[in-house]
Amino acid sequence: MTWPSAAPGGAAQSGTAPAEAEAYRILRSRIDLSRLPKYSRDVTERVIYATADFDYATDLVCDEEALAVAVAALAAGAPVVADSAVVAAGITGCPVVCKIGETLTVRLARTAGISPPAAAIRLAFGEVGPGAVWVVGDEPAALTEILSRGVEPAFVVGMPVGFVAAAEAKDALRATGIRSVSNVSEKGGAAVATAAFDALFRSAAIMSGSRAAGRAGAATGKAPPEDG
């Protein structure tokens, strides 16, 4: 994987450091999320940063233990699956499985009498198996299929958008107890889902780097440098 570099508040970021740092400064001047534990704060701030919508501070449903599992899974190289091409395009730094645009998906949807998003989930699960991180930002049907197929995910980012079935699908996700991050309202979408994923992936980059430093230190007999 190609990991991003370090960012404001201990997360990681790409090359637009001055603009991003200023955006985070403005964000934090308008809302104080310091009460939240680390991963929940990172996800919430990243979503607000991506959307300029402060309502997500109360709309997101974050579980710190679940988010920590997601970070560890990503750091260990868990497969990443996206429900749509737009979501897949918004995920950088790691391979992404997305079957929505494939001919086989259309054929399966027609023969099985299911929607293309559901067919794409079935095909993706056939490729990656259990233990993947699933990112759903567009299609409620994709999230419903994840729940009904028993894909045994490591984690689900469940942020489909729309007035029809989106809020219900997210509520069903939370009811299963599957490790996830979601939001309560009909809001969501690709930008929100990829922002939440990005926050977790950036933390995974830091974890992966620490592990690599530890392995190098063990090989050379030197301890890795301490943070800070």
C-alpha positions in Angstrom: 0.0 0.0 0.0 1.0 3.6 -0.6 0.5 5.4 2.7 -0.2 9.1 3.0 2.0 11.5 5.1 1.3 13.0 8.5 -1.6 15.6 8.9 -3.2 18.0 11.4 -4.0 16.6 14.8 -1.9 13.4 14.2 -3.9 12.1 11.2 -2.2 11.9 7.9 -2.7 14.0 4.7 -1.7 14.5 1.1 0.3 17.3 -0.4 -2.2 20.2 0.3 -0.9 20.8 3.8 -1.3 24.6 4.2 -4.9 24.7 2.9 -5.9 21.6 4.8 -4.3 22.8 8.0 -6.2 26.2 7.7 -9.5 24.3 7.0 -9.0 22.3 10.2 -8.1 25.4 12.1 -11.4 27.1 11.0 -13.3 23.9 11.7 -12.0 23.6 15.3 -12.6 27.3 15.9 -16.3 26.6 15.2 -16.8 23.3 17.0 -15.0 21.6 19.8 -14.8 17.8 19.4 -12.0 17.3 21.8 -14.4 15.3 24.1 -14.5 12.5 21.5 -12.0 9.7 21.6 -9.3 9.7 19.0 -10.7 7.7 16.1 -14.3 9.0 16.6 -12.9 12.6 16.5 -10.8 11.9 13.5 -13.7 10.5 11.5 -16.1 13.2 12.6 -13.7 16.0 11.8 -12.8 14.5 8.4 -16.5 14.2 7.4 -17.2 17.8 8.5 -14.0 18.9 6.6 -15.2 17.1 3.5 -18.8 18.4 3.6 -18.7 21.7 5.6 -21.7 20.3 7.4 -21.5 20.6 11.2 -24.7 18.5 11.6 -22.5 15.4 11.2 -21.2 16.0 14.7 -24.5 14.6 16.0 -25.6 12.6 13.0 -22.7 10.2 12.9 -22.8 7.0 14.9 -19.2 6.1 15.9 -18.0 3.3 18.2 -14.4 3.8 19.2 -13.7 0.1 19.7 -15.2 -0.7 16.3 -13.2 2.0 14.7 -10.0 0.7 16.3 -10.7 -2.7 14.7 -11.1 -1.0 11.3 -7.8 0.8 11.7 -6.0 -2.5 12.6 -7.6 -4.4 9.8 -6.5 -1.7 7.3 -3.0 -1.6 8.7 -2.9 -5.4 8.2 -3.9 -5.1 4.6 -7.6 -6.0 4.7 -9.3 -5.9 1.2 -11.4 -2.8 0.6 -14.6 -2.9 -1.3 -16.7 0.0 -2.7 -20.3 0.0 -3.6 -20.0 2.4 -6.5 -17.5 3.8 -9.0 -17.7 7.2 -7.4 -16.8 5.8 -4.0 -14.0 3.7 -5.5 -12.6 6.8 -7.2 -12.5 8.7 -3.9 -10.4 6.1 -2.2 -6.7 6.5 -2.8 -3.6 4.8 -1.5 -4.9 1.2 -1.6 -6.4 -1.2 -4.1 -10.2 -1.1 -4.2 -12.6 -3.8 -5.4 -15.7 -2.4 -7.2 -17.9 -4.6 -9.4 -20.7 -2.2 -10.2 -19.6 -1.5 -13.8 -18.8 -5.0 -14.9 -20.7 -7.0 -17.5 -21.0 -9.9 -15.2 -22.7 -7.7 -12.6 -25.4 -6.8 -15.2 -25.9 -10.4 -16.1 -26.1 -11.6 -12.5 -28.6 -8.8 -11.7 -30.8 -9.9 -14.6 -30.6 -13.7 -14.0 -31.0 -13.5 -10.2 -33.7 -10.8 -10.4 -31.8 -8.4 -8.1 -30.5 -4.9 -8.4 -27.1 -4.2 -9.9 -25.7 -2.8 -6.6 -26.7 -6.1 -4.9 -25.2 -8.1 -7.7 -22.0 -6.2 -7.4 -21.8 -7.0 -3.7 -22.3 -10.7 -4.4 -19.5 -10.7 -6.9 -17.2 -8.7 -4.7 -17.7 -11.0 -1.8 -16.9 -14.0 -4.1 -13.6 -12.3 -4.8 -12.5 -11.0 -1.3 -14.3 -13.3 1.1 -14.7 -12.5 4.8 -12.6 -9.9 6.6 -12.9 -7.0 4.2 -13.6 -3.4 4.8 -16.8 -2.4 2.9 -17.4 1.2 2.0 -21.0 2.1 1.0 -21.8 5.6 0.0 -24.4 5.6 -2.7 -26.6 2.5 -2.8 -28.9 1.4 0.1 -29.4 -1.9 -1.8 -25.7 -2.6 -1.5 -25.7 -2.2 2.2 -28.8 -4.4 2.5 -27.1 -7.0 0.5 -24.0 -6.9 2.7 -26.3 -7.6 5.7 -28.3 -10.4 4.0 -25.3 -12.2 2.5 -23.5 -12.7 5.7 -20.2 -11.4 4.3 -18.5 -11.4 7.7 -16.9 -8.0 7.3 -14.0 -6.6 9.3 -15.8 -3.3 9.2 -18.5 -1.4 7.2 -18.6 2.2 6.4 -22.4 2.6 5.8 -23.3 6.0 4.5 -25.8 5.5 1.6 -27.8 8.6 0.7 -31.4 9.2 -0.3 -35.0 9.5 0.9 -35.8 5.9 -0.1 -34.4 3.1 2.1 -31.1 4.8 3.1 -31.9 5.7 6.7 -33.6 2.3 7.1 -30.6 0.4 5.7 -28.3 2.3 8.1 -30.5 1.5 11.0 -30.5 -2.2 10.1 -26.7 -2.1 9.9 -26.5 -0.8 13.5 -29.1 -3.3 14.7 -26.9 -6.2 13.5 -24.0 -5.3 15.8 -21.5 -5.4 12.9 -18.6 -3.1 13.5 -19.4 0.0 11.5 -19.6 3.7 11.2 -22.9 5.2 9.9 -25.2 8.1 10.3 -28.8 8.4 11.4 -30.3 10.7 8.7 -31.0 10.3 5.0 -27.8 12.3 4.4 -24.6 10.6 3.3 -23.1 9.9 -0.1 -19.8 9.1 -1.7 -18.0 12.2 -0.2 -19.1 11.3 3.3 -18.3 7.6 3.1 -14.8 8.2 1.6 -14.1 10.9 4.1 -14.8 8.5 7.0 -12.8 5.8 5.3 -9.9 8.3 4.7 -9.7 9.1 8.4 -9.4 5.5 9.3 -6.9 4.8 6.5 -4.7 7.6 7.7 -4.6 6.2 11.2 -3.8 2.8 9.7 -0.9 4.4 7.9 0.5 5.6 11.2 0.0 2.2 12.7 1.6 0.4 9.8 4.6 2.7 9.9 5.0 2.0 13.6 4.9 -1.7 13.1 7.4 -1.5 10.3 9.7 0.6 12.5 9.3 -2.0 15.3 10.2 -4.9 12.9 13.2 -3.0 11.7 14.3 -2.3 15.2 14.0 -6.0 16.1 16.1 -6.9 13.1 18.9 -4.5 13.9 18.6 -4.7 17.7 17.6 -1.0 18.0 14.4 0.3 19.5 12.1 2.5 17.3 12.1 6.2 18.1 9.4 7.3 20.5 6.6 9.5 19.3 6.7 13.2 19.9 
